[in-house]
Amino acid sequence: MVKLSVIMPFFNVQTYAPDALRSLRANAREDFEFILVDDCSTDGTREILERAARDLPGAVHIRREESGVSAARNTGLNAARGEFITFLDGDDWVSPGYFEQLVANIEALGCDFLRTDHVRCTGTERTVHRVPYGPRDTVVDPRAVILPYERSTPVDYPYSWAGVYHRRLLDGGLLHFPENLRTAEDRPWIWRLHREAESFAVSGLLGIFYRRGVASSLTQIGDMRQLDFIPAFDQVIADTSLDRDADLYLPKAVRTYCAIITHHLSEISKFEPAVARALRTMSAAALQRMPQRVLDDALDTMDVERATLLRRLRRRPGTVKEVAAA
C-alpha cells in the first residue's frame, strides 16, 4: 500500500524543478509516490519531468492538456493512492527526511490533517513563517480555531503544501480545489477544511522551503488573475453563510475579506491600469454583496485608515458594465 502521495504541479519552472526533484530523491521511500503533474509547460520543464519519471523512485508523471493550478492539483488527487496526501509546488523544495517525519507525526496524532510551519525564501533571505496557532502536537476540533475574528488564525494560513491530510478527507470530498479560480484557490479550500473536518493539529516540524519572487508565479503577475481573490472570498462567504454557526464565523470571513481588499488596494501600482480600475470596481461591488450588518460591525472594529477607505469604496457604484469595460 502507498503510504504517502506527494502531489506536485509544475508550470514553466525549468530553473527550479531540479532542486525540487533532488529534494524528492532525498525523501524517497518504497511506499511513497511522487505525482509530477506537468501543467502545460512550454519551457524545458517537460523534459526534466520525463527524465525524473525514469530515474526518480516512486515518480508518476502526468501531462495535462489544459493549464490551471487547481485542476493540476485535482488531477494529482484523482491519481493519488496514498493513505496520506500532501502537496509541493514545482519551484519549492523540502529537507531530507521531511516527508517521513511528516507521516510519522500525523500517524502518532491520528488527526484528519496536520499543518506545519515553513521557511520563506526570497533570494538569499530566509524567514520562518509559523501557523498562527500556539499549541503544537495537540489535536483539536478545527472549527474551534477559526476564531477569534480580530487575529490571524489557521484559516489565514491557507498554504496547502504546509501540511499533510488523511485520505478520508479526499474520500469525503474535502481536498479538491475550485477550478474556476486561478489564484486564491486555497482560501475557500482551507475554510472548508476547518468547517467540515473533525480533527486537526499543528506540528513543530520545519522542513518545507517556499520560494518567493519567481517570475512565473501567479503571485508575481499583476493581471486579472490576481483579482480572483474576489470570487474566492465570495465563495468563502457563501459557504460560511450555510454553516450551522454562520453567525459566529461570518464576522471573521467578512473582516478577512476586507483586509485583503485593502491589501490589494495598497499595492495597486503593480497592476496594469485596466486591472487597477477593475480592482476598485470589483471591490466596491464585493462590499455591497457582503452581509451589510456584519460588514458594518467589521468596519467599526478596523483602524480608521482602512475603515475610511472601505466606506468610501462601498459608496462607489460597482456595476457589471464597469467591470466589463475594465
Steps between C-alpha positions, in 0.01 A plus 500: 500500500620854424549689825543853363407672173686825429315704236715747307377732222775639274459797266801651321742448791797350315738711711364371831358154423839324543521626861148377573570159345831461686313560824252227404786259440627578853151406627434191290360192672355182354148591609513868390379618160582833336231611257666746260232693309628699203252787472558570128854633541655662192862518617731208584291379794341220299836339417615531863187319619533230235851425628374499858228252407776257395748567780314608814367215720124529540454759225170515309506744207174652373484758220190717483359647179341804672673721757386608845653435841171388660426255220860376512475428873162335446651282228760390753234437764305281259812292437617483863512158666647598835359467848622856550513792254724804483593762243815672379535765231750444220719796599524410872689227684514301825782391728625137506269273701228764528219291354584199715479712814181665377332162463632383837356809668149470358493127569600561861227760545230319300335823376333581168761758404823645632642845419867601513707816505713582196810690393440784254789555259537832321833505320754414770274610785339232719213568740290255702123541468297322764145371507309765699407262779706447812455141624713240322430126466156544660192368321201736501175560313596705191183707536619615841803683354324707230455781753571755641399724211738785590820290486670274248394139542569177307243592229728796419785257431359335187811338351395149398862381485561589866340187636384144444148361465345161572342326204160501667486874422558424131237227502263743676538762225692754709835519321415602144556862398251733320610498137335832416768680704843572356632655823381492864362150436627393842278751687162324463695172521645569848172640632317187387758279673460684828122499483454137398796287616485349846854529637807711444842572650808713441847347496826670591663318208686743273627383163308648209656789308268738313668700226369856457562738212492243219412685178260230376314484832145636490573694819741714295271571206290819509228397257133409544587163653605680817142619546375145548526567874159665455307193374708293744374696798152523353505120521631511858213732595238291317620171647534641851151650478365144476692377804310415816711762681484764228433780749819407681732464199372759251660795686839331458442431130381856429780666696762288322345582161517872585862472611600334174316763294696774677824305454450481124399866482821592684695327220287632215802649322621150406191444285446601141266806479202298377550243776533778761166642388342156516643448849328814629171427327488132592598575860218757526253244369636238742442731797140548387449122479625428852252458787459869573444483875806278538698738278395799712628326812826405326566858387431629852779280637764577234758780516381840378708506181379166366143552616481841332638357174246217501205725589590733214536205265172352619315812385647472150260343247636164393326385186547204273539745213795674669671171573457384141636831367809467721 
